[in-house]
Amino acid sequence: MSLRVTLRERMMVVWAGEPWHGKSSKAILADVTAAEAATRVIPGAQTIWEGTLHQLAWTEEVAARLTGGGGPVPTRGDWPTVAETNDAAWAATLESLKAARYALLAALEKAHEEELFLQVPKSVSGEGGSSMTRAQTVAGLIDHDIYHMAQIAMLKKVMRSRPV
């Protein structure tokens, strides 16, 4: 199996399949309401919505890096601000995350296997290289998503275990 196929398969399992470590991103986010997503369960910690926007921003950034672009931080910022907290805005956030993931899969599909071993540029101008290859950046996003989805699952669990 090629590296490209391995990365794609891993993303699909983590995002919408049956990962060995627990629930997929799709399963964890499926029944989260806008009100729950906007609730700050732990003072000083991010909300589910903020964590989801953070994943969206980095998914877009990794797609840009996979095609030779990108910068030190995502265009949206590392932790984008939640603008509105209603059902339509939450649905739009989830749809944007899904679209960004499909765009990353499409960029990965278009990449030649050899390109996955190129270093990611350190700056927007493309000067210098990081110690990470494009493939390592995609693999890092998968780990990043698992980490933040675990946080979201815990926030959801704490929120739903509180007496009403």
N, C-alpha and C positions, 0 to 999 in steps of 0.2 A: 504494500500500500504506500502511496506517495505521501510526502509530508503535507501537501496541500489537502489531500483527502483525509488524512489523520486529524488535522486541525479542524476541518469542516465537521467531521463526525463528532469530535469532542464538543464543539460549540453547540451542535444540534442536541446532543444529549443533555448538556448543562442547561440550555435554554428551554427545551421543550420535550425532552425524553425522560428516561428513568435513570438518573445518575446513581451510582453506588452510594454516594454520601447522603442522600436524602431526596427531597423534592426538587423538581426543576424550577427555574425562574417563572415559567408560565404557570405552574401549579401554585407556587407561593403567592403570586400577584393576582391570580384569577378572581378571588372573592374579596379583595381589599376594596373598601369603599373610599370615596373621595374624603369623607370625614375622617376615616381611620388613617388614610395616607397623610393627611395634614396635621394629625395630632402629634404633639411633642410628648412622647411617653416618658422620656428621661430628660430632665433639664440639662442643657448643654450638648445633648446628642442630636444627631440629625433625625428628621422625620422619615417615614417610608417614602414620601414624595421626594424629599431632598436626595435620598439615596438612589431613587430611581432616575432622577435627573442627572445625578453624578454618573451613573452607569451609561446613560444615554450620551452624555458629553464625551466620555472616554471611548465608547463604541465608535462614535463619529471620528474621533481623533485617531484611533487605531486604523480605521478605514483609510483616512488621509495618509497616514504613515506607510501603509501597505502599498500605496501607489506613488510613494516618493515625496509626499508633501507633509503637512503637519508642522507643528511647532512644539515648544516646550510644554504648553498647556492647551487644552481644548479651546476652540473658538468660543464656545458657550461659557468658558470658565471651568475651573475645577469643581466647584460646588455651585451650580446655577441656582438662582433665586426662584422660588415658587411665586408666580405672579398672581394667579387666581386659584381659589380652592373650592371649585364646584365640580359637579359630576362631569360636565362637558370638558373641563380643563384636565381632569384626571384621565378621562378616556383618551383625550388628545395626547397626553404624556405617554400613556401606554402604547398608543398607535405609533407615536414617534420613535419609541424604543424599538418596537417591532420593525419599523421601516429602516432604522439605522442598522439593525442586525441583518436584515436582508441585504442592505447595501454593502455591508462588510462581507457577507457571504459571496455576493456578486464580484466584489473586488478580489477576493481570494480566488474565486473561480477563474478570473481573467489573468491572474498572475502566473507567470512562468515559474516553474519549480526553482530555477536558479535564482530568480529575483527574491525568493524568500530568505536567501542567505546574505542579501545586501544589508549593510548597516543602515539604521534609521538616522536621518540627519539630525544634528543637534539644534539647528536653527531653521527658521522659516526660509532663509536664503539657501538652505541646503548645504551650507559649509560645515565641514567637520562631520564626524560620525560618532555615534554613541557606541557603547560596548554591546548594544542589543541589535540583533538582526530583526528583519521584518517578521520572521517566523516566531522568534522569541517574544516579540511585542504582542503578536496575536495570542500566543500561549499565555502570556502574562495577563492579557485581558480576561481570558477564561478563568484564571485563578482569582483575579480581581472581582469578577462577577460572582463567583462562588462565595468569596469573603463577604461581599455586601449583601448577597441574598440571604446568607446566614444571619446577618444583622437584622434584615427586614423580617425574616421568619421569627426571630426572637422578639422584636418589637411587637409584631402581630400577636404572638403568644402572650406576652405580658399584658397588652391592651385587652385582649379577650378574656383573660383570667381575672381581671378586676371586677368586683361587684358593681352593678349598675345603680 
